[in-house]
Amino acid sequence: MLVGGNMVPADVKWIRGDTMSIDTAAMTGEPIPRKYPGEHGDVMLSGTTVKQGECYGQCMAVGTATEMGRAQADVMADKQVTVVSVFQTKINTVVQCTVSYALVLVIAALLVQGIARGDFASGNWREAVLAALSIMVAAIPIALPLVIQVSKKIFYMFWHLRVN
């Protein structure tokens, strides 16, 4: 049952009762209330406000199946699209190159220490692996995310100065 002063909780089809005066400003932006049932049909939309009248209705749709819910879902879908800038692509390339170079160094250090120094043959393979892991951790700077963010801000600042 819908009564004056309530918000319509779902898309509701008018069944019986008074002629309803519904404020649809939330949906359409129009300040003049619409009458239901009438020229606009008999379905009162979710998110609108009952200004006057009482009626019984049948719930037609809830949540994202309502008109307002579909509109909000479309807006959220547009916000979820991510765009990767040229700067981010270049930074990702630099990071991938750095990690690849560090991996090559780790494998080289592991082979040199394990084969040339004889750590694999003498059973000291744990020391060789530990040395290789130490090189891998040391090759990637701990401040890399911070450096990327600062570089990004400086890049965009100079880009806007150049454009303007």
N, C-alpha and C positions, 0 to 999 in steps of 0.2 A: 504494500500500500504506500503510495506517495502522497505526501501532504505538503502544504505551503511551508517554505523555509528549508526544506531538505534538499540535499544534493542528490541527483539521480546517480545511483551507484553502478548501474550497468545500462546497456541499451535495453530499454523497456518498451514493450508494445502496450498501448492503452487498450484496456478491455472494457471497463465501465466506470462511471463516476462523473464528476464535474468536468467541464471544459477546463483544461489545464493551461495556465500561463507560465511558460518556461523561458527563463533568461538564458539565451544561447551565446552570450557575449564571449564566453570562454572558448567556444568553437569558431564562431563567425566574426566576432568583433562588433556585431550589431547591438546597439543599446536598446532596441525595442523588443520586448518579449514576444515569442511566438505562441500561437494558440494550438493546442492539441486536443482532440483530433481536429483536423482542419486542412487548410491548403498545403501544409507541409507534411501531411501523412499522419500516421498514428504511432510512430516510433520515436520516443524521447531518448536522446543520446546521453551516454555516460559523460559525467563531468559538468553537465548543465545544472541550473538551480531552479527549483520549483518556486515560483513567485506567488501563485494563487491557485487554489483548488485542491480537491482530493480525488484520488482515483485508485482503482486496482489495475495492476498491469502484469504482464508476463515477461519474464526475463528472456531476452533474445540472444544476448552475447555478453561475455564477461572478459576481463583482462585484455590481452592483446588482440582478441577477436572483435572488440568494439571499434567504433570509428576513431575515437580518441586514442585507443591502444595501438591501432595500426599506424596512426600518425607518429606516435611516440617511438614505436619500433623502427619506423623508417628513419627518424632523426638519429636514433642510437646506431643504426646500421651505417649511416653516413659518417658518424663520429669514429667508428671503429676502423675505417679505412686509413691505413698508414702510408705515408708518402716518404720515401727515402730521398734525401737531398743529395746533390753531387758531392757536397762536403762529407756527408756521412759515408757515402760510397768510398771516397778516397781514404777516409780514416779506417774503414773496415779493411781496405786493401793493405794499408800500412800495418795494421795489427796482424793480419794473416801472414804477411811477409815476416814480421818479427817472430811470430810463433813458429813458422816454418824454419827460419834460420836457427832458432834456439833448438828445435828438434834435431836438425842436422848436427849441430854442435854436440848435443847430448849423445847421439848415436856414435859420433866420431870419438868422443871422450870415453864412452863405454867400450868401444872396440880397442882403442889404444891402451887403456888401462887393463882391459881383460886379456887381450892377446899379446901385446908387446911387453907388458910388464909381468905377464904370466899369472894374473889373479884368477883367471878361470881354471887354469891347470892346478893351482895350489889350493883351490877351495875357498879363496877369498872373494868370491863373486858378489857377496853382499856389499863389500866395500866399493866395488866397481859400480854397482847399481846405485848406492848411496851418493857417490861422487857425481854420477850422471844426473840424478834427481836434484842435487844441489845446484848444478849448472842450470838446469831447466828453470828452477824457481828464481835464481838470480838473474836470468836473462830477461825476464819480464818485470819491468819496474812496478812497484806497488802503487805508485802514483799515476799509472797510466790512465785510469778513468778520469781523474782530476785534470790531468794535462789535456785530455781530449775535450772535456767540457770547457775549459778555459780557452783553448784554441778555437773551439766552435764559437764562443761568445765574441772573441776578438775578430774572427773572420766575418761574422754577421755585422758587427759594429762597423768595420771598415767597408763592407759591401754596401751598407745603407748610406754611409758617407759618400761613397763613390757614385751611387745611383742618384742621390739627392744633390 
